[in-house]
Amino acid sequence: MTELAQAQAHTAWDDLDLFGELEEKASRVAARPRTSRVVPRREDPITLAVVLPELWARASVRLGEDVGPLLERAGITKTERADPNRRIDLDVCERLWEVLAEHTADPAIGLRCASRLDIEAYGVFGLAVRSSTTVRECVDITNECLCLLHDASRIRLVEQGETSRLVYEFVGTERRMHLHSAALMIAATVELFRRLIVSQWSPIAVFFEGPAPADVSPYEAQLGVPVHFGADEHAIAFASGTLHEALLSGDRSLSAMYRARVSAILESRRKQQSESDETLLLARVRDTIGAALGNGEPSLEDVARSLALSSRTLQRRLRGAGITFQLLLDRTRQEMALSLLKSGVAVEDVPPLIGYADVSAYRRALKRWTSQGAR
């Protein structure tokens, strides 16, 4: 640890008048029952960029140790690791934490990762964070980067007079952040700010959701401030003036360059996600239409209801994908009809299978699809 880091680690947090207020709040938070959060429903699974579990594993083991078997045990294959654009399901990543804790016999494995991972390990994202000029800007750019690395993880800034909090949470889901993930993020933030904030800095207190582990001493030793478990949020409490503090590594030119790069990557990801969402929606609509055609022609309202969408929402999303419901219905019928005929189904037996009660209407459609009359 550098002399500067050592000096920062010994900052007298107990000299702050705010601490008594935070200590009292910690007791109240720990004592009161957990309140449920009202969050929007998330239909898709939560995923993380494959680089994250890879970094966690490498930071957990001895230098040079092969992390492949550990990732495989958690469910991350060699093929998935080889694809830089691969997304890994949150359940798999949380299973990895348990694998790493067992392998290292370290029940505070998130703290270990934080102490071994430099911000630069995150590539352009880490460089963007490190070049931020102030703490507030650092928090903003971190959230932009998190949008790319994790579907649900965000840092919420709560400003309340002289005391502020950084709350580490998931958005759009009822799921709560795993303790090891929260410990990694909080300990990494504390270490980063202790190294980079121009003035000597330390938080006032740290809060974790859920029951305390059997041994809390690793948390207290590494964070160097009072640590409270049983809170209703994972958070760092600090003096609000910190938000305006300058960072030693801040560089406006570099910050602008890296932030532009992050924005470009984010826009590209959004475009890919939008295209992926459109493809998935069209496939779901076609499957729903195909499953319903045996009972007659389904309406837009019927399909929307099956997909748990309103008719207007389905219509709008199809329009955004550049297609209408009627055209999608026609194409689905065409594919089914030609497939049935190719498989040997008699022409006269096809109409009811694709929702036509009127054989003449079917023949007109078949003629249009094949550019020749049915023989």
MIVOVO-440978 format. One record per residue (C-alpha): residue number from 1; x, y, z. Coordinates in Angstrom, 2 decimals, m for minus. Layout:
node seq NUM; X X; Y Y; Z Z
...
end
This chain:
node seq 1; X 0.00; Y 0.00; Z 0.00
node seq 2; X 1.36; Y 3.46; Z m0.90
node seq 3; X 1.99; Y 6.17; Z 1.70
node seq 4; X m0.97; Y 8.09; Z 0.30
node seq 5; X m3.22; Y 5.04; Z 0.60
node seq 6; X m2.00; Y 4.43; Z 4.15
node seq 7; X m2.74; Y 8.03; Z 5.08
node seq 8; X m6.19; Y 7.76; Z 3.53
node seq 9; X m6.89; Y 4.52; Z 5.38
node seq 10; X m6.30; Y 6.27; Z 8.72
node seq 11; X m8.72; Y 9.14; Z 8.08
node seq 12; X m10.56; Y 9.84; Z 11.33
node seq 13; X m14.16; Y 9.14; Z 10.33
node seq 14; X m15.20; Y 9.35; Z 13.97
node seq 15; X m14.34; Y 13.06; Z 13.98
node seq 16; X m17.29; Y 13.68; Z 11.70
node seq 17; X m20.38; Y 14.96; Z 13.49
node seq 18; X m22.47; Y 12.95; Z 11.04
node seq 19; X m21.36; Y 9.63; Z 12.39
node seq 20; X m23.63; Y 9.60; Z 15.41
node seq 21; X m26.60; Y 10.20; Z 13.13
node seq 22; X m25.50; Y 7.35; Z 10.82
node seq 23; X m24.94; Y 4.97; Z 13.74
node seq 24; X m28.46; Y 5.68; Z 15.02
node seq 25; X m29.88; Y 5.22; Z 11.54
node seq 26; X m28.06; Y 1.90; Z 11.19
node seq 27; X m29.76; Y 0.59; Z 14.31
node seq 28; X m33.18; Y 1.69; Z 13.07
node seq 29; X m32.63; Y 0.18; Z 9.64
node seq 30; X m31.49; Y m3.14; Z 11.07
node seq 31; X m34.47; Y m3.31; Z 13.44
node seq 32; X m37.33; Y m2.45; Z 11.11
node seq 33; X m38.96; Y m5.05; Z 8.85
node seq 34; X m37.97; Y m5.30; Z 5.21
node seq 35; X m40.31; Y m3.37; Z 2.95
node seq 36; X m41.15; Y m4.73; Z m0.47
node seq 37; X m40.06; Y m2.75; Z m3.50
node seq 38; X m42.46; Y m1.94; Z m6.33
node seq 39; X m40.54; Y m2.67; Z m9.49
node seq 40; X m41.47; Y m3.12; Z m13.15
node seq 41; X m41.79; Y m6.71; Z m14.32
node seq 42; X m38.70; Y m8.05; Z m16.11
node seq 43; X m39.61; Y m10.69; Z m18.67
node seq 44; X m36.09; Y m11.53; Z m19.88
node seq 45; X m33.39; Y m13.23; Z m17.80
node seq 46; X m30.75; Y m11.00; Z m16.21
node seq 47; X m27.37; Y m11.42; Z m17.88
node seq 48; X m23.82; Y m10.17; Z m17.42
node seq 49; X m20.98; Y m9.65; Z m19.87
node seq 50; X m18.78; Y m12.76; Z m19.91
node seq 51; X m15.75; Y m10.66; Z m18.95
node seq 52; X m17.10; Y m10.16; Z m15.40
node seq 53; X m17.12; Y m13.78; Z m14.14
node seq 54; X m13.77; Y m14.30; Z m15.87
node seq 55; X m12.28; Y m11.37; Z m13.96
node seq 56; X m13.78; Y m12.53; Z m10.66
node seq 57; X m12.31; Y m16.00; Z m11.08
node seq 58; X m8.83; Y m14.73; Z m11.98
node seq 59; X m8.82; Y m12.33; Z m9.04
node seq 60; X m9.82; Y m15.12; Z m6.64
node seq 61; X m7.11; Y m17.71; Z m7.35
node seq 62; X m3.34; Y m17.91; Z m7.25
node seq 63; X m1.44; Y m16.14; Z m10.01
node seq 64; X m1.25; Y m18.39; Z m13.06
node seq 65; X m3.88; Y m20.87; Z m11.83
node seq 66; X m6.22; Y m22.14; Z m14.54
node seq 67; X m9.71; Y m20.77; Z m13.87
node seq 68; X m11.32; Y m22.87; Z m16.60
node seq 69; X m12.38; Y m25.75; Z m14.33
node seq 70; X m13.93; Y m23.35; Z m11.81
node seq 71; X m15.91; Y m21.56; Z m14.51
node seq 72; X m17.00; Y m24.94; Z m15.93
node seq 73; X m18.24; Y m26.02; Z m12.49
node seq 74; X m20.41; Y m22.92; Z m12.34
node seq 75; X m21.77; Y m23.59; Z m15.85
node seq 76; X m19.65; Y m21.30; Z m18.05
node seq 77; X m18.23; Y m23.26; Z m20.96
node seq 78; X m15.00; Y m22.75; Z m22.88
node seq 79; X m17.05; Y m21.83; Z m25.97
node seq 80; X m18.90; Y m19.12; Z m24.05
node seq 81; X m15.66; Y m17.71; Z m22.68
node seq 82; X m14.21; Y m17.49; Z m26.20
node seq 83; X m17.04; Y m15.19; Z m27.36
node seq 84; X m16.37; Y m11.62; Z m26.12
node seq 85; X m20.00; Y m10.66; Z m26.77
node seq 86; X m21.43; Y m13.57; Z m24.81
node seq 87; X m23.84; Y m12.83; Z m21.95
node seq 88; X m23.95; Y m15.11; Z m18.90
node seq 89; X m27.10; Y m15.70; Z m16.86
node seq 90; X m27.15; Y m14.16; Z m13.38
node seq 91; X m27.92; Y m17.54; Z m11.78
node seq 92; X m24.73; Y m18.96; Z m13.26
node seq 93; X m22.69; Y m15.98; Z m12.01
node seq 94; X m24.09; Y m16.31; Z m8.49
node seq 95; X m23.26; Y m20.02; Z m8.57
node seq 96; X m19.70; Y m19.04; Z m9.52
node seq 97; X m19.40; Y m17.01; Z m6.30
node seq 98; X m20.17; Y m20.15; Z m4.29
node seq 99; X m17.67; Y m22.18; Z m6.33
node seq 100; X m14.96; Y m19.57; Z m5.76
node seq 101; X m15.71; Y m19.28; Z m2.03
node seq 102; X m15.46; Y m23.05; Z m1.65
node seq 103; X m12.30; Y m23.34; Z m3.77
node seq 104; X m10.46; Y m20.62; Z m1.86
node seq 105; X m12.01; Y m21.40; Z 1.54
node seq 106; X m12.71; Y m17.67; Z 1.73
node seq 107; X m16.26; Y m16.81; Z 2.86
node seq 108; X m15.58; Y m13.13; Z 2.03
node seq 109; X m14.51; Y m13.84; Z m1.54
node seq 110; X m16.05; Y m10.61; Z m2.87
node seq 111; X m13.64; Y m8.61; Z m0.72
node seq 112; X m10.69; Y m10.64; Z m2.01
node seq 113; X m11.67; Y m9.85; Z m5.62
node seq 114; X m11.97; Y m6.14; Z m4.84
node seq 115; X m8.48; Y m6.03; Z m3.33
node seq 116; X m6.95; Y m7.71; Z m6.38
node seq 117; X m8.82; Y m6.07; Z m9.25
node seq 118; X m7.56; Y m2.73; Z m10.52
node seq 119; X m10.07; Y m0.52; Z m12.28
node seq 120; X m8.00; Y m0.78; Z m15.48
node seq 121; X m8.83; Y m4.50; Z m15.63
node seq 122; X m12.23; Y m3.49; Z m17.00
node seq 123; X m10.66; Y m2.06; Z m20.16
node seq 124; X m12.17; Y 1.05; Z m21.71
node seq 125; X m14.86; Y 1.07; Z m19.01
node seq 126; X m12.29; Y 1.20; Z m16.24
node seq 127; X m10.29; Y 3.89; Z m18.05
node seq 128; X m13.43; Y 5.98; Z m18.44
node seq 129; X m14.13; Y 5.74; Z m14.71
node seq 130; X m10.51; Y 6.46; Z m13.74
node seq 131; X m10.25; Y 9.58; Z m15.93
node seq 132; X m13.39; Y 11.16; Z m14.41
node seq 133; X m12.61; Y 14.57; Z m12.96
node seq 134; X m14.93; Y 14.47; Z m9.93
node seq 135; X m16.61; Y 11.87; Z m7.73
node seq 136; X m20.05; Y 12.76; Z m9.10
node seq 137; X m18.84; Y 12.33; Z m12.68
node seq 138; X m17.24; Y 9.06; Z m11.65
node seq 139; X m20.58; Y 7.74; Z m10.37
node seq 140; X m22.35; Y 8.84; Z m13.57
node seq 141; X m19.86; Y 7.16; Z m15.91
node seq 142; X m19.84; Y 4.02; Z m13.75
node seq 143; X m23.57; Y 3.66; Z m14.28
node seq 144; X m23.15; Y 4.11; Z m18.03
node seq 145; X m20.58; Y 1.31; Z m18.00
node seq 146; X m22.77; Y m0.89; Z m15.81
node seq 147; X m25.50; Y m0.69; Z m18.46
node seq 148; X m23.13; Y m2.54; Z m20.78
node seq 149; X m21.72; Y m5.00; Z m18.28
node seq 150; X m24.82; Y m5.97; Z m16.28
node seq 151; X m28.52; Y m5.91; Z m17.25
node seq 152; X m29.79; Y m4.96; Z m13.79
node seq 153; X m26.97; Y m3.64; Z m11.56
node seq 154; X m26.94; Y 0.10; Z m10.90
node seq 155; X m25.60; Y 2.60; Z m8.37
node seq 156; X m28.20; Y 5.03; Z m7.05
node seq 157; X m27.00; Y 8.31; Z m5.55
node seq 158; X m29.12; Y 9.52; Z m2.61
node seq 159; X m28.35; Y 13.04; Z m1.43
node seq 160; X m29.77; Y 14.03; Z 1.96
node seq 161; X m28.29; Y 17.24; Z 3.29
node seq 162; X m24.79; Y 16.72; Z 4.64
node seq 163; X m24.97; Y 12.95; Z 4.25
node seq 164; X m25.19; Y 11.07; Z 0.96
node seq 165; X m25.32; Y 7.39; Z 0.04
node seq 166; X m24.33; Y 5.28; Z m2.89
node seq 167; X m26.89; Y 2.46; Z m3.03
node seq 168; X m25.90; Y m0.69; Z m4.94
node seq 169; X m29.01; Y m2.43; Z m6.25
node seq 170; X m30.76; Y m4.26; Z m9.07
node seq 171; X m33.39; Y m2.40; Z m11.10
node seq 172; X m36.40; Y m3.88; Z m12.87
node seq 173; X m36.49; Y m7.04; Z m10.77
node seq 174; X m37.40; Y m8.25; Z m7.29
node seq 175; X m34.08; Y m10.07; Z m7.05
node seq 176; X m31.53; Y m8.79; Z m4.56
node seq 177; X m27.83; Y m8.40; Z m5.17
node seq 178; X m25.68; Y m11.29; Z m3.92
node seq 179; X m23.56; Y m10.39; Z m0.88
node seq 180; X m20.30; Y m11.23; Z m2.68
node seq 181; X m21.24; Y m8.98; Z m5.62
node seq 182; X m22.21; Y m6.15; Z m3.30
node seq 183; X m19.00; Y m6.59; Z m1.27
node seq 184; X m16.92; Y m6.49; Z m4.46
node seq 185; X m18.57; Y m3.30; Z m5.72
node seq 186; X m18.56; Y m1.50; Z m2.38
node seq 187; X m15.00; Y m2.45; Z m1.42
node seq 188; X m13.75; Y m1.55; Z m4.93
node seq 189; X m15.46; Y 1.85; Z m4.72
node seq 190; X m14.01; Y 2.58; Z m1.28
node seq 191; X m10.51; Y 1.57; Z m2.39
node seq 192; X m10.75; Y 3.59; Z m5.60
node seq 193; X m11.90; Y 6.74; Z m3.84
node seq 194; X m9.30; Y 6.37; Z m1.10
node seq 195; X m6.59; Y 6.23; Z m3.75
node seq 196; X m7.89; Y 8.89; Z m6.11
node seq 197; X m9.75; Y 11.58; Z m4.16
node seq 198; X m7.40; Y 14.52; Z m3.75
node seq 199; X m8.21; Y 15.12; Z m0.08
node seq 200; X m7.84; Y 12.35; Z 2.49
node seq 201; X m11.14; Y 10.49; Z 2.36
node seq 202; X m13.02; Y 7.67; Z 4.03
node seq 203; X m16.72; Y 6.80; Z 4.13
node seq 204; X m18.78; Y 7.17; Z 7.28
node seq 205; X m20.25; Y 3.66; Z 7.28
node seq 206; X m21.12; Y 0.74; Z 5.03
node seq 207; X m24.44; Y m1.15; Z 4.98
node seq 208; X m25.26; Y m4.64; Z 3.69
node seq 209; X m28.60; Y m6.33; Z 3.21
node seq 210; X m29.33; Y m9.63; Z 4.86
node seq 211; X m27.93; Y m11.35; Z 7.93
node seq 212; X m24.32; Y m10.91; Z 8.96
node seq 213; X m21.89; Y m13.70; Z 8.03
node seq 214; X m20.38; Y m15.78; Z 10.82
node seq 215; X m17.23; Y m13.64; Z 10.74
node seq 216; X m17.59; Y m9.93; Z 9.94
node seq 217; X m13.98; Y m9.08; Z 10.79
node seq 218; X m12.76; Y m9.27; Z 7.13
node seq 219; X m15.35; Y m6.64; Z 6.20
node seq 220; X m14.39; Y m4.35; Z 9.06
node seq 221; X m10.67; Y m4.79; Z 8.42
node seq 222; X m10.79; Y m4.11; Z 4.69
node seq 223; X m13.35; Y m1.31; Z 4.71
node seq 224; X m11.95; Y 0.35; Z 7.82
node seq 225; X m15.29; Y 1.83; Z 8.92
node seq 226; X m18.34; Y 0.57; Z 10.84
node seq 227; X m20.07; Y m2.17; Z 8.81
node seq 228; X m23.79; Y m2.81; Z 9.44
node seq 229; X m25.61; Y m5.95; Z 8.27
node seq 230; X m29.38; Y m6.42; Z 8.25
node seq 231; X m29.99; Y m3.13; Z 6.42
node seq 232; X m32.56; Y m2.78; Z 3.64
node seq 233; X m29.92; Y m1.77; Z 1.09
node seq 234; X m26.29; Y m2.28; Z 0.15
node seq 235; X m24.82; Y 1.19; Z 0.55
node seq 236; X m21.88; Y 3.45; Z 1.35
node seq 237; X m22.64; Y 6.51; Z 3.50
node seq 238; X m20.33; Y 9.51; Z 3.15
node seq 239; X m20.18; Y 13.28; Z 3.54
node seq 240; X m22.04; Y 14.99; Z 0.68
node seq 241; X m19.12; Y 17.32; Z 0.01
node seq 242; X m17.29; Y 14.28; Z m1.40
node seq 243; X m19.33; Y 14.51; Z m4.60
node seq 244; X m17.49; Y 17.67; Z m5.62
node seq 245; X m14.04; Y 16.30; Z m4.79
node seq 246; X m11.48; Y 16.13; Z m7.62
node seq 247; X m9.80; Y 12.86; Z m8.56
node seq 248; X m6.00; Y 12.61; Z m8.82
node seq 249; X m6.31; Y 10.67; Z m12.08
node seq 250; X m8.93; Y 13.03; Z m13.57
node seq 251; X m8.27; Y 14.29; Z m17.09
node seq 252; X m10.98; Y 16.17; Z m18.99
node seq 253; X m9.63; Y 15.29; Z m22.44
node seq 254; X m9.21; Y 11.60; Z m21.66
node seq 255; X m12.56; Y 11.52; Z m19.88
node seq 256; X m14.32; Y 12.99; Z m22.94
node seq 257; X m12.56; Y 10.51; Z m25.25
node seq 258; X m13.31; Y 7.42; Z m23.15
node seq 259; X m16.85; Y 8.56; Z m22.44
node seq 260; X m17.49; Y 8.98; Z m26.17
node seq 261; X m16.15; Y 5.47; Z m26.70
node seq 262; X m18.42; Y 4.06; Z m23.98
node seq 263; X m21.41; Y 5.89; Z m25.49
node seq 264; X m20.63; Y 4.41; Z m28.92
node seq 265; X m20.43; Y 0.92; Z m27.47
node seq 266; X m23.66; Y 1.48; Z m25.55
node seq 267; X m25.46; Y 2.69; Z m28.67
node seq 268; X m24.21; Y m0.32; Z m30.63
node seq 269; X m25.41; Y m2.66; Z m27.87
node seq 270; X m28.82; Y m0.97; Z m27.77
node seq 271; X m29.14; Y m1.35; Z m31.52
node seq 272; X m28.19; Y m5.03; Z m31.34
node seq 273; X m30.59; Y m5.53; Z m28.44
node seq 274; X m33.38; Y m3.77; Z m30.32
node seq 275; X m32.78; Y m5.98; Z m33.36
node seq 276; X m32.67; Y m9.04; Z m31.14
node seq 277; X m35.89; Y m8.01; Z m29.38
node seq 278; X m37.61; Y m7.48; Z m32.74
node seq 279; X m36.47; Y m10.88; Z m34.00
node seq 280; X m37.67; Y m12.53; Z m30.78
node seq 281; X m41.04; Y m10.74; Z m30.92
node seq 282; X m41.66; Y m11.74; Z m34.54
node seq 283; X m40.77; Y m15.34; Z m33.75
node seq 284; X m43.15; Y m15.37; Z m30.76
node seq 285; X m45.98; Y m13.84; Z m32.80
node seq 286; X m45.47; Y m16.35; Z m35.64
node seq 287; X m45.39; Y m19.27; Z m33.18
node seq 288; X m48.58; Y m18.02; Z m31.51
node seq 289; X m50.31; Y m17.59; Z m34.87
node seq 290; X m49.16; Y m21.03; Z m36.02
node seq 291; X m50.44; Y m22.69; Z m32.86
node seq 292; X m53.84; Y m20.99; Z m33.19
node seq 293; X m54.52; Y m21.51; Z m36.92
node seq 294; X m55.88; Y m25.02; Z m36.44
node seq 295; X m58.84; Y m23.43; Z m34.64
node seq 296; X m59.46; Y m20.72; Z m37.20
node seq 297; X m57.89; Y m17.37; Z m38.03
node seq 298; X m56.58; Y m15.64; Z m34.88
node seq 299; X m57.11; Y m11.92; Z m34.47
node seq 300; X m54.55; Y m9.35; Z m33.36
node seq 301; X m56.37; Y m9.22; Z m30.03
node seq 302; X m56.15; Y m13.02; Z m29.62
node seq 303; X m52.40; Y m13.07; Z m30.23
node seq 304; X m51.75; Y m10.04; Z m28.03
node seq 305; X m53.66; Y m11.68; Z m25.19
node seq 306; X m51.60; Y m14.86; Z m25.55
node seq 307; X m48.39; Y m12.81; Z m25.33
node seq 308; X m49.63; Y m10.84; Z m22.29
node seq 309; X m49.56; Y m7.61; Z m24.29
node seq 310; X m52.22; Y m5.08; Z m25.12
node seq 311; X m53.38; Y m4.92; Z m28.73
node seq 312; X m52.00; Y m1.39; Z m29.08
node seq 313; X m48.61; Y m2.41; Z m27.71
node seq 314; X m48.34; Y m5.38; Z m30.07
node seq 315; X m49.43; Y m3.24; Z m33.01
node seq 316; X m46.87; Y m0.56; Z m32.11
node seq 317; X m44.03; Y m3.04; Z m31.69
node seq 318; X m44.83; Y m4.74; Z m34.98
node seq 319; X m44.91; Y m1.36; Z m36.69
node seq 320; X m41.51; Y m0.62; Z m35.17
node seq 321; X m40.25; Y m3.86; Z m36.71
node seq 322; X m41.54; Y m2.72; Z m40.11
node seq 323; X m44.40; Y m5.19; Z m40.48
node seq 324; X m48.14; Y m5.43; Z m39.89
node seq 325; X m50.03; Y m8.19; Z m38.12
node seq 326; X m51.94; Y m9.06; Z m41.29
node seq 327; X m48.74; Y m9.48; Z m43.29
node seq 328; X m47.21; Y m11.64; Z m40.56
node seq 329; X m50.37; Y m13.77; Z m40.49
node seq 330; X m50.23; Y m14.19; Z m44.27
node seq 331; X m46.54; Y m15.17; Z m44.23
node seq 332; X m47.10; Y m17.66; Z m41.43
node seq 333; X m49.95; Y m19.26; Z m43.38
node seq 334; X m47.79; Y m19.37; Z m46.50
node seq 335; X m44.93; Y m21.14; Z m44.74
node seq 336; X m47.28; Y m23.64; Z m43.13
node seq 337; X m49.19; Y m24.32; Z m46.34
node seq 338; X m46.08; Y m24.92; Z m48.46
node seq 339; X m44.57; Y m27.09; Z m45.74
node seq 340; X m47.74; Y m29.19; Z m45.48
node seq 341; X m47.98; Y m29.64; Z m49.24
node seq 342; X m44.33; Y m30.58; Z m49.44
node seq 343; X m44.84; Y m33.22; Z m46.76
node seq 344; X m47.61; Y m34.85; Z m48.83
node seq 345; X m50.77; Y m33.42; Z m47.30
node seq 346; X m53.54; Y m33.23; Z m49.91
node seq 347; X m54.43; Y m29.76; Z m51.19
node seq 348; X m58.01; Y m30.03; Z m49.98
node seq 349; X m56.88; Y m30.98; Z m46.45
node seq 350; X m54.66; Y m27.93; Z m45.96
node seq 351; X m57.22; Y m25.04; Z m45.57
node seq 352; X m58.55; Y m25.94; Z m42.10
node seq 353; X m55.01; Y m26.54; Z m40.86
node seq 354; X m54.03; Y m22.95; Z m41.64
node seq 355; X m57.23; Y m21.25; Z m40.52
node seq 356; X m59.20; Y m21.06; Z m43.79
node seq 357; X m62.88; Y m21.90; Z m43.59
node seq 358; X m63.36; Y m20.82; Z m47.23
node seq 359; X m61.54; Y m23.11; Z m49.69
node seq 360; X m61.79; Y m20.55; Z m52.50
node seq 361; X m60.01; Y m17.95; Z m50.35
node seq 362; X m57.30; Y m20.52; Z m49.66
node seq 363; X m56.88; Y m21.31; Z m53.36
node seq 364; X m56.53; Y m17.59; Z m54.17
node seq 365; X m53.90; Y m17.26; Z m51.47
node seq 366; X m52.07; Y m20.37; Z m52.66
node seq 367; X m52.04; Y m19.05; Z m56.21
node seq 368; X m50.58; Y m15.79; Z m54.96
node seq 369; X m47.94; Y m17.63; Z m52.89
node seq 370; X m46.84; Y m19.99; Z m55.63
node seq 371; X m47.69; Y m17.87; Z m58.69
node seq 372; X m49.55; Y m20.89; Z m60.06
node seq 373; X m52.86; Y m22.54; Z m59.39
node seq 374; X m53.17; Y m25.60; Z m57.20
node seq 375; X m53.17; Y m28.74; Z m59.33
end
